Amino acid sequence: RLLSRKHRPLSRQHRLLSRQHHLYSRQHCLLSRLHRLSSRQDRLLSRQHRLFSRLHRLFSRQNRLFSRQHRLSSRQHRFFSRLHRLLSRQNRLFSRLHRLFSRR
């Protein structure tokens, strides 16, 4: 008797085609998943890039401020050290004078 279409043995070519179809659909599934993942990764990377550039701007601004402050403080330091030298010299002179005048 004739077997129903469902149970009829498949021809070799038909089997190969169905196998190939199965593989292609599997590949398609994997590729779409990969695509989703890579697009998500792209989004994350761009977000990260924005954050890092913002941080970079902040740090560079802060760096400029610190360097300016450093220049000012070093200038101030030079000024005060000179002043200190002058005052100590003056102090020595005055003490010498004081000794001279106190002997009398």
Protein Blocks (a to p, Z undefined) as FASTA:
>chain_A
ZZdfklpccdfklmmmmmmmmmmmmmmmmmmmmmmmmmmmmmmmmmmmmmmmmmmmmmmm
mmmmmmmmmmmmmmmmmmmmmmmmmmmmmmmmmmmmmmmmmmZZ
